[in-house]
Amino acid sequence: MSKTWQAYARHILDAIARIRLIQGRGDLTQDVVLYDAALRNLQTLSEATQQLPSSLKDLHPEIPWRQISGFRNILVHNYLGEIDPLTIAAVIERNLQPLEDCVRGMLDRDPDNK
């Protein structure tokens, strides 16, 4: 049995919550363990966004879905060598809240969400 898109949406929200916990433990630009944990959760949420229906994502052009997918490839395959912690911190700061709001809205509007 395959997972529903709602399960992937909740997975995205879980990863965002974990990143916030990581941020609460210290500065991920200064702590390699926190940095690695944040990267792992960014990878998880990026992969999960690929499982959301295109029809839903199309309703939210303000979210850079294609860039999120590409970001996942950079994280997984390390195309750019070492990824810059300051860039990762900026990505988290700029992009997590809009993504969280969007995914929560998708779930809130879904009559099948359990």
Secondary structure by P-SEA (a helix, b strand, c coil): ccccaaaaaaaaaaaaaaaaaaaaaccccccaaaaaaaaaaaaaaaaaaaaccaaaaaaccccaaaaaaaaaaaaaacccccccaaaaaaaaaccaaaaaaaaaaaaaaccccc
